[in-house]
Each structure stands twice: as structure tokens, then as C-alpha cells.
Amino acid sequence: MAAAADLVFDPWDPAFVADPYPAYAELRARGRVIRYEPTDQWLVPHHADVSALLRDRRLGRTYRHRFTHEEFGRTPPPPEHEPFHTLNDHGMLDLEPPDHTRIRRLVSKAFTPRTVERLRPYVHGLAHELVAALVREGGGDLLSDVAEPLPVAVIAEMLGVPDADRALLRPWSADICGMYELNPSPESAARAVRASVEFSDYLRELIAARRKEPGEDLISGLIAAHDEGDRLTEQEMISTAVLLLNAGHEATVNATVNGWWALFRNPAQLAALRADHSLVPSAIEELMRYDTPLQLFERWVLDDIEIDGTTVPRGAEIAMLFGSANHDPAVFTGPDRLDLTREDNPHISFSAGIHYCIGAPLARIELAASMTALLQQAPTLTLASEPKRKPNFVIRGLERLDVELR
């Protein structure tokens, strides 16, 4: 029988959000699958189970390809949320084969190793420009000055969003991502719906402009693929562009600030990194494991599954705890210790299976570029004030990270 999560898991408690890792240890001790009534979900905290379930085709990001809401025992979303769900449900992250396969095949052409590698000089040049500006000012907010503008500019460049419009993207993205939290408030839902409408309208105009004057960008490429016979609706183009923006920068922004906050709290590790910049690749993997940007990922149970003797029935929702899996002592030696030289590091921060993050290679280039630029140009960078965490649990990050040069 699965244990209840009781008050151990409380994603609305600021103390839990500030440091959920001790609670995860208790959840792992309680069992492999744990019923959580407040969100009507089954929590899965162990690395082996999370890794296996991400690849299990008895689970899906959607159930609508097989069942109606009624057949699945679920209540349809309220009509006033329809713009958000139309936008979200046509992106490949929330689709299953064959639609997922079709869209991912088209988008993957923009993320081939050769294409991503061509972006490396642009990413590194922009990272060095952003850090140079931070250094000239003697410090600032690492989030808004470096962590945020870098990936936003890169994904906007890929999509073909004009420079003048790029300031619109981050607020829209932040409001839409508010709906991915557990039991979002009516206010969060209203912001997400409004952003979904505004972002969709903007992209509809951009697609129309690219139809008239194609460029070398991804949106032009999706239009060309459609015209050549690869079926892709306008809504799928819009949803794909929004997904790439949200996923293409949200995790990178949070990985950057979570990572530097972890380094400031572990001065010996930061000193080792400053002494040996060749540690950057392993440092990025370790920092993504240590304080995971995406803490929880959900799947619907399409066919009954059994976990450790407990049957989780069709129609249930499973919440895979990435943050807990990445601190599982069955996989990681000293999981609560930051170790930038960790070699065996099978973290699942980029997910796994058919929904593995398509932009993971680009994210690694961006993270390496900003970290290297900061190590080279700001070797005396230090924390200026204690940062404040965002109240969000699912997407884990900071409100800001004020730094200074000494």
C-alpha cells in the first residue's frame, strides 16, 4: 500500500520551496510511489522509477489521442482557459505519437549538431558582451543582466523574432509558465490565458510576414516544410514557437542563477572552478543536478501500471520528482554535496524518452558561454545580497541575484 505524503511534501510552503531536498529524502524513505491528495497525483521520488517511467509508453503527456475527458474520468478544463489549452496542447511536449513524431521530426532539423554548433560563436560573443556590461557597472542583477537576455536572444534569433519585439517574449513566457505550477491560482490562470492570446496573435502576424518574405529562421523553415507537403497547421507552428521559447530559455535562466547561488554557498567549489576553467562542462552538469530547474514533470496513466506492488490505475496522474531523483543516494554518492568533479552524473534534468529536451545541446552551450565569460571577466564576482526565491515550486528559480565585483 502506498504511503500518504502527509505534510512532508508541501509545494505551497515557502520553507519547503526554499529547500525541498530534506523532504525528498523522507519521501524516498516512505516508498516508491506515494499518494498526494491535494493535487490528486501519485508522487514518484526515486531515480530508477522516474527514469523508467519517462520511457514507459503506458504513460503519456496527454490522453486525448486515446480517450475523451469523460472516458478518462477527468473534468474538461473550464471554457475560460481555452486559449491557454489550445496553445499548450498543440505543442510537441504535450502531444503523443504520431503527432509528436511528425512535429519533432520537423523541429529537430533546427537542432542538428551542425546547426547548433553554428550558433556557438554568436552565443559566446553575446555572453561576453553581456558580462562586459555587468563588469563596467561593477555588478548588478545576474538574472536580468546576463542569465535572461542570453537565451532569450538566442531562441528569438532562431525563430526570427525582430530585435524590437524581443522584450515582449519573457513576460509572456513567465505568465504562461505560471500554469505549470500545481493548482495554479485563478489570478495565475487569467495571466496565462491573456499571455496565450497575445503571444498567439503576435506569432500569427509574424507567420504571415514570413509567408510573404521568408528568411533563414525556424518559422520560415516550418512554413517551407508545410508547403512542401509536411503537414503542419498554423496552430502547431504557433504552439511550437511558444514551446521553444518557453523551454529554450526558462530552464537556462533558472539553471544559471540556481547554479551561481549554489557556487556562492560553496566557496571551495567556486575557488576550484576559478582555478581550473576546464571544470566548466562537469560543473554545468553537477549544478543542474544539484538544484534542478524543473522539479516535477507530470504524466497521465493510459493503462494500469504497478509500482512496488501498488497499482496506479488508468486515469491517474503521476508526478515524477526530478529534484528528488537527482538527489537519490542509490545513484549519486553524497547527493547533497556539490561536487564539480563528479564523473558519474546521470541526472535527468533534461528528461528522457521521446520527450527528452530537444534543445539540451544548445542549453549546454549557453550555460558554458555565460559561465566562462563570468569566470574570465569577473573573477572577483561575489554575492551582493541574499537572493529571494520565486514562490514557484515546479519551475525553480530566483527573483533576482544581485552580485558585485570586489
C-alpha positions as CSV (number, residue, x, y, z in Angstrom):
1,M,0.0,0.0,0.0
2,A,1.4,3.4,-1.0
3,A,2.1,5.8,1.9
4,A,0.5,9.2,2.0
5,A,2.6,12.2,1.5
6,D,1.0,13.9,4.5
7,L,2.7,17.3,5.3
8,V,6.2,16.2,4.1
9,F,5.5,17.4,0.6
10,D,4.1,20.9,0.7
11,P,4.8,22.8,-2.6
12,W,3.0,25.9,-1.3
13,D,5.1,26.3,1.9
14,P,7.9,28.9,1.4
15,A,10.2,26.8,3.7
16,F,9.7,23.7,1.5
17,V,10.2,25.7,-1.7
18,A,13.4,27.2,-0.3
19,D,14.9,23.7,0.3
20,P,12.8,20.7,-0.7
21,Y,15.7,18.3,-0.6
22,P,15.3,17.1,3.0
23,A,11.6,16.4,2.4
24,Y,12.5,14.4,-0.7
25,A,14.8,12.2,1.4
26,E,11.8,11.4,3.6
27,L,9.6,10.7,0.6
28,R,12.1,8.3,-0.8
29,A,12.2,6.5,2.6
30,R,8.4,6.2,2.6
31,G,8.3,4.3,-0.7
32,R,8.5,4.3,-4.4
33,V,5.0,5.7,-5.1
34,I,3.2,8.0,-2.8
35,R,-0.4,9.2,-3.0
36,Y,-0.8,13.0,-2.7
37,E,-4.4,14.1,-2.2
38,P,-4.1,17.9,-2.5
39,T,-3.2,17.6,-6.2
40,D,-4.8,14.2,-6.9
41,Q,-1.4,12.8,-8.0
42,W,1.0,9.9,-7.3
43,L,4.4,11.1,-6.4
44,V,7.4,9.1,-7.7
45,P,10.7,10.2,-5.9
46,H,13.3,7.5,-6.8
47,H,15.7,7.9,-9.8
48,A,15.3,4.4,-11.1
49,D,11.5,4.7,-11.3
50,V,11.5,8.2,-12.7
51,S,14.0,7.2,-15.4
52,A,12.0,4.1,-16.3
53,L,8.6,5.9,-16.3
54,L,9.8,8.6,-18.6
55,R,10.3,5.9,-21.2
56,D,7.2,3.9,-20.4
57,R,4.6,4.2,-23.2
58,R,1.8,3.3,-20.8
59,L,2.1,6.9,-19.7
60,G,1.5,9.9,-21.8
61,R,1.7,13.7,-21.7
62,T,-1.8,13.7,-23.0
63,Y,-4.7,11.2,-23.1
64,R,-6.8,12.9,-25.7
65,H,-5.3,10.8,-28.5
66,R,-7.0,7.8,-27.0
67,F,-9.8,9.0,-24.7
68,T,-12.3,11.7,-24.2
69,H,-12.2,13.6,-20.9
70,E,-15.3,11.6,-19.8
71,E,-13.8,8.2,-20.8
72,F,-10.7,9.0,-18.9
73,G,-12.6,10.1,-15.8
74,R,-11.4,13.7,-16.0
75,T,-13.3,17.0,-16.0
76,P,-12.6,19.2,-19.0
77,P,-10.8,22.4,-18.3
78,P,-13.0,25.5,-17.8
79,P,-14.0,27.3,-21.0
80,E,-12.3,30.5,-20.0
81,H,-9.0,28.7,-20.0
82,E,-9.4,27.5,-23.6
83,P,-6.8,29.9,-25.2
84,F,-4.1,28.5,-22.9
85,H,-5.0,24.9,-23.6
86,T,-5.3,25.4,-27.3
87,L,-1.8,26.9,-27.3
88,N,-0.3,24.3,-24.9
89,D,-2.0,21.2,-26.3
90,H,-0.7,21.7,-29.8
91,G,3.0,21.8,-28.8
92,M,5.0,18.6,-29.2
93,L,5.8,18.5,-25.4
94,D,2.1,17.8,-24.8
95,L,1.5,15.5,-27.8
96,E,2.0,11.8,-28.3
97,P,2.8,9.9,-31.5
98,P,2.0,10.2,-34.3
99,D,1.6,14.0,-33.9
100,H,4.6,14.3,-31.6
101,T,6.8,12.3,-34.0
102,R,5.7,14.4,-37.0
103,I,6.4,17.8,-35.3
104,R,9.6,16.8,-33.6
105,R,11.0,15.5,-36.9
106,L,10.5,18.9,-38.5
107,V,11.8,20.9,-35.5
108,S,14.8,18.6,-35.0
109,K,16.2,19.9,-38.3
110,A,16.9,23.2,-36.5
111,F,18.7,21.4,-33.7
112,T,21.1,19.2,-35.5
113,P,24.6,19.2,-34.1
114,R,25.8,21.1,-37.1
115,T,23.1,23.8,-36.7
116,V,23.7,24.2,-33.0
117,E,27.4,24.3,-33.5
118,R,27.0,27.2,-36.0
119,L,25.4,29.2,-33.2
120,R,28.3,28.8,-30.8
121,P,30.2,32.0,-31.9
122,Y,27.0,34.0,-31.7
123,V,26.3,32.7,-28.2
124,H,29.8,33.2,-26.9
125,G,30.0,36.7,-28.4
126,L,26.8,37.7,-26.8
127,A,27.7,36.2,-23.4
128,H,30.9,38.1,-23.4
129,E,29.1,41.4,-24.3
130,L,26.6,40.9,-21.5
131,V,29.2,40.1,-18.9
132,A,31.4,43.0,-20.0
133,A,28.5,45.4,-19.4
134,L,28.0,43.9,-16.0
135,V,31.7,44.4,-15.2
136,R,31.6,48.0,-16.3
137,E,28.8,48.6,-13.9
138,G,30.6,47.0,-11.1
139,G,27.9,44.4,-10.7
140,G,24.1,44.2,-11.0
141,D,21.4,41.6,-11.2
142,L,22.9,38.5,-12.7
143,L,19.4,37.2,-13.7
144,S,18.2,40.3,-15.7
145,D,21.7,41.4,-16.9
146,V,23.1,38.1,-18.1
147,A,21.1,34.9,-17.4
148,E,17.9,36.1,-19.0
149,P,18.9,38.1,-22.1
150,L,21.3,35.5,-23.4
151,P,18.9,32.5,-24.1
152,V,16.0,34.8,-25.0
153,A,18.2,36.4,-27.7
154,V,19.4,33.1,-29.0
155,I,15.9,31.5,-29.3
156,A,14.5,34.7,-30.7
157,E,17.3,34.7,-33.3
158,M,16.5,31.1,-34.2
159,L,12.7,31.9,-34.6
160,G,13.3,35.1,-36.5
161,V,11.7,37.5,-33.9
162,P,12.9,41.1,-34.7
163,D,15.1,42.8,-32.1
164,A,12.5,45.4,-31.4
165,D,10.0,42.8,-30.3
166,R,12.1,40.6,-28.0
167,A,11.3,42.5,-24.8
168,L,7.7,41.1,-25.2
169,L,8.8,37.5,-25.1
170,R,10.0,37.0,-21.5
171,P,6.8,38.4,-19.8
172,W,4.6,36.3,-22.0
173,S,6.6,33.2,-21.3
174,A,6.7,33.8,-17.5
175,D,2.9,34.3,-17.4
176,I,2.2,31.1,-19.5
177,C,4.6,29.1,-17.3
178,G,2.6,30.0,-14.3
179,M,0.0,27.5,-15.4
180,Y,2.5,24.7,-15.0
181,E,2.6,25.1,-11.2
182,L,0.5,22.8,-9.0
183,N,-3.1,24.0,-8.6
184,P,-2.4,27.5,-10.1
185,S,-4.5,30.4,-8.6
186,P,-7.3,32.0,-10.6
187,E,-5.1,35.1,-11.0
188,S,-2.2,33.0,-12.4
189,A,-4.6,31.3,-14.8
190,A,-6.0,34.6,-16.0
191,R,-2.5,35.9,-16.7
192,A,-1.6,32.7,-18.6
193,V,-4.7,33.0,-20.7
194,R,-4.1,36.6,-21.5
195,A,-0.5,35.9,-22.4
196,S,-1.5,32.9,-24.6
197,V,-3.9,35.2,-26.6
198,E,-1.3,38.0,-27.0
199,F,1.6,35.7,-27.9
200,S,-0.5,33.7,-30.3
201,D,-1.8,36.9,-32.1
202,Y,1.8,38.1,-32.3
203,L,3.1,34.9,-33.8
204,R,0.2,34.7,-36.3
205,E,1.3,38.1,-37.6
206,L,4.9,37.0,-37.7
207,I,4.0,33.8,-39.6
208,A,2.0,35.9,-42.1
209,A,5.0,38.2,-42.6
210,R,7.3,35.2,-43.1
211,R,5.0,33.8,-45.7
212,K,5.4,37.0,-47.8
213,E,9.2,37.4,-47.1
214,P,10.8,34.1,-45.9
215,G,14.1,34.3,-44.1
216,E,16.7,31.8,-42.8
217,D,14.8,31.4,-39.5
218,L,12.9,28.4,-38.0
219,I,9.5,29.8,-38.6
220,S,10.3,30.3,-42.3
221,G,11.6,26.7,-42.3
222,L,8.4,25.3,-40.8
223,I,6.3,27.3,-43.4
224,A,8.5,25.9,-46.2
225,A,8.2,22.3,-44.8
226,H,4.4,22.7,-44.8
227,D,4.3,24.0,-48.3
228,E,6.5,21.0,-49.4
229,G,4.0,18.5,-48.0
230,D,5.0,18.0,-44.4
231,R,1.6,18.7,-42.7
232,L,1.8,21.3,-40.0
233,T,-1.1,23.5,-39.1
234,E,-0.7,27.2,-38.3
235,Q,-1.7,26.4,-34.7
236,E,1.0,23.8,-34.5
237,M,3.5,26.4,-35.8
238,I,2.4,28.9,-33.1
239,S,2.5,26.3,-30.3
240,T,5.9,25.1,-31.4
241,A,7.3,28.6,-31.4
242,V,6.0,29.3,-27.9
243,L,7.2,25.9,-26.6
244,L,10.7,26.6,-28.0
245,L,10.8,30.0,-26.4
246,N,9.5,28.8,-23.0
247,A,11.6,25.6,-22.9
248,G,14.5,27.3,-24.7
249,H,15.1,29.9,-22.1
250,E,13.2,29.1,-18.9
251,A,15.4,26.3,-17.8
252,T,18.6,28.0,-18.9
253,V,17.8,31.2,-17.0
254,N,17.0,29.2,-13.8
255,A,19.9,26.9,-14.2
256,T,22.3,29.9,-14.4
257,V,21.0,31.7,-11.3
258,N,20.4,28.5,-9.3
259,G,23.9,27.4,-10.2
260,W,25.7,30.6,-9.2
261,W,23.7,30.8,-6.0
262,A,24.9,27.3,-5.3
263,L,28.5,28.3,-6.1
264,F,28.4,31.3,-3.7
265,R,27.2,28.9,-1.0
266,N,30.0,26.5,-1.7
267,P,33.1,28.8,-1.8
268,A,35.6,25.9,-2.0
269,Q,33.9,24.6,-5.2
270,L,33.8,28.1,-6.7
271,A,37.5,28.6,-5.9
272,A,38.3,25.3,-7.6
273,L,36.3,26.3,-10.7
274,R,38.1,29.7,-10.8
275,A,41.4,27.9,-10.6
276,D,40.6,25.5,-13.4
277,H,38.2,26.5,-16.1
278,S,38.4,23.1,-17.7
279,L,35.9,22.1,-15.0
280,V,33.1,24.1,-16.7
281,P,31.5,21.2,-18.6
282,S,31.3,18.9,-15.5
283,A,30.3,21.9,-13.3
284,I,27.3,22.6,-15.5
285,E,26.1,19.0,-15.3
286,E,26.6,19.0,-11.5
287,L,24.8,22.3,-10.9
288,M,21.8,21.2,-13.0
289,R,21.7,18.1,-10.8
290,Y,22.3,19.8,-7.5
291,D,19.5,22.4,-7.8
292,T,17.3,21.2,-10.6
293,P,15.4,23.9,-12.6
294,L,12.4,21.7,-13.3
295,Q,11.5,19.9,-10.1
296,L,8.4,18.0,-11.2
297,F,7.2,16.5,-14.5
298,E,3.7,15.0,-15.0
299,R,2.4,12.0,-17.0
300,W,-1.1,10.6,-17.4
301,V,-1.5,6.8,-16.8
302,L,-3.0,5.5,-20.0
303,D,-3.0,1.8,-18.9
304,D,-2.8,0.5,-15.4
305,I,0.8,0.2,-14.1
306,E,2.2,-1.4,-11.0
307,I,4.9,0.2,-8.9
308,D,6.4,-1.7,-6.0
309,G,3.1,-3.7,-5.5
310,T,0.8,-0.7,-5.9
311,T,-1.4,-0.5,-8.9
312,V,-1.7,3.0,-10.3
313,P,-4.9,3.0,-12.3
314,R,-5.7,4.3,-15.8
315,G,-6.8,7.9,-15.5
316,A,-4.4,8.8,-12.6
317,E,-1.7,11.4,-12.9
318,I,1.9,10.7,-11.9
319,A,4.2,13.4,-10.7
320,M,7.8,12.5,-11.3
321,L,10.0,14.4,-8.9
322,F,13.1,15.3,-10.8
323,G,14.7,17.1,-7.9
324,S,14.3,14.1,-5.7
325,A,15.6,11.7,-8.4
326,N,18.7,13.9,-8.8
327,H,19.5,13.5,-5.1
328,D,18.9,9.8,-4.8
329,P,21.8,8.2,-2.9
330,A,21.1,4.9,-4.8
331,V,22.6,6.6,-7.9
332,F,24.7,9.6,-6.6
333,T,27.4,9.3,-4.0
334,G,26.9,12.1,-1.5
335,P,24.0,13.5,-3.4
336,D,23.6,16.6,-1.1
337,R,27.2,17.6,-1.7
338,L,28.1,19.9,-4.5
339,D,31.0,18.2,-6.4
340,L,32.0,19.9,-9.6
341,T,34.3,17.0,-10.5
342,R,31.5,14.4,-10.3
343,E,32.1,12.0,-13.2
344,D,29.2,9.6,-12.9
345,N,26.3,12.0,-13.2
346,P,23.2,10.6,-14.9
347,H,20.9,13.4,-13.9
348,I,17.5,13.7,-15.6
349,S,17.2,17.4,-15.6
350,F,16.6,17.3,-19.4
351,S,14.0,14.4,-19.0
352,A,14.3,11.2,-21.0
353,G,12.5,9.1,-23.6
354,I,10.7,10.6,-26.6
355,H,10.2,13.9,-24.7
356,Y,13.9,14.3,-24.0
357,C,14.8,18.0,-24.3
358,I,15.5,18.7,-28.0
359,G,17.4,21.9,-27.0
360,A,19.7,20.3,-24.5
361,P,22.9,20.7,-26.6
362,L,22.1,24.4,-27.2
363,A,21.3,24.9,-23.5
364,R,24.7,23.4,-22.6
365,I,26.5,25.8,-25.0
366,E,24.6,28.8,-23.5
367,L,25.4,27.8,-19.9
368,A,29.0,27.2,-20.7
369,A,29.3,30.5,-22.5
370,S,27.9,32.6,-19.7
371,M,29.9,30.7,-17.0
372,T,33.2,31.0,-18.9
373,A,32.6,34.7,-19.6
374,L,31.9,35.3,-15.9
375,L,35.0,33.3,-14.8
376,Q,37.2,35.2,-17.3
377,Q,36.0,38.7,-17.0
378,A,34.6,38.8,-13.4
379,P,37.0,36.6,-11.3
380,T,36.1,38.6,-8.1
381,L,32.4,38.3,-8.6
382,T,30.6,37.9,-5.2
383,L,27.1,37.9,-3.8
384,A,25.9,41.4,-3.0
385,S,22.8,40.4,-1.0
386,E,20.8,37.3,-0.1
387,P,18.6,36.4,-3.0
388,K,14.9,35.8,-2.8
389,R,13.4,32.6,-4.3
390,K,10.4,32.7,-6.6
391,P,7.4,31.2,-4.8
392,N,7.1,28.7,-7.7
393,F,7.9,25.0,-6.9
394,V,7.7,23.2,-10.3
395,I,9.9,25.7,-12.1
396,R,12.6,26.5,-9.6
397,G,14.4,29.8,-9.7
398,L,15.2,33.2,-8.1
399,E,13.5,36.6,-8.3
400,R,17.0,38.1,-8.8
401,L,20.6,37.5,-8.0
402,D,22.5,40.7,-7.1
403,V,26.2,40.5,-7.5
404,E,29.2,42.8,-7.2
405,L,32.9,42.8,-8.1
406,R,35.4,43.2,-5.3
